[in-house]
């Protein structure tokens, strides 16, 4: 399972309503395998929609530019954040939090 959580450090709260796209690399292409939007706690818990994971390379794309514009930031520096990571054991949970502000972002492997 792949999950994510977005916190807006500029506002000190969860980032609600951010679109997140999950893709898996197959050969030289990225294939969409899931999509979601952050809930009232900034979480997306159903990116794979119950489908089993396969080992491989995945990418999360976060539409943080639209989120920041909705918060009144006219020109956020990053229109999106893309995070590429490896799934080695498909039985594990891969939690990929994202911490954002209009002019930066950070991530790590969560638990």
Long-range contacts (C-beta under 8 A, 24 or more apart in sequence): 1-48, 1-53, 1-93, 1-94, 2-34, 2-47, 2-48, 2-53, 2-58, 2-60, 2-87, 2-93, 2-94, 2-95, 2-96, 3-43, 3-44, 3-45, 3-47, 3-93, 3-94, 3-95, 3-96, 4-38, 4-43, 4-44, 4-47, 4-60, 4-62, 4-95, 4-96, 4-97, 4-98, 5-38, 5-41, 5-42, 5-43, 5-44, 5-95, 5-97, 5-98, 5-110, 6-38, 6-42, 6-62, 6-64, 6-97, 6-98, 6-99, 6-100, 7-42, 7-97, 7-98, 7-99, 7-100, 8-42, 8-67, 8-71, 8-100, 8-101, 9-99, 9-100, 9-101, 10-100, 10-101, 10-102, 11-71, 13-42, 14-38, 14-40, 14-41, 14-42, 14-43, 15-42, 15-64, 15-67, 15-100, 16-40, 16-42, 17-67, 17-70, 18-42, 18-62, 18-63, 18-64, 18-66, 18-67, 19-62, 19-63, 19-66, 20-44, 20-47, 20-60, 20-61, 20-62, 20-63, 21-60, 21-61, 22-47, 22-48, 22-58, 22-59, 22-60, 23-58, 23-59, 23-61, 24-54, 24-56, 24-57, 24-58, 24-59, 25-56, 25-57, 25-58, 25-59, 26-56, 30-59, 33-58, 52-90, 53-87, 53-90, 53-94, 54-87, 54-90, 55-87, 55-88, 55-89, 55-90, 56-86, 56-87, 57-84, 57-85, 57-86, 57-87, 58-84, 58-85, 58-86, 58-87, 58-94, 59-83, 59-84, 59-85, 60-85, 60-96, 60-98, 62-98, 62-100, 64-98, 64-100, 64-105, 67-100, 68-100, 68-102, 73-102, 76-102, 76-103, 77-102, 77-103, 77-104, 78-103, 78-104, 78-105, 81-105, 81-107, 83-107, 85-109
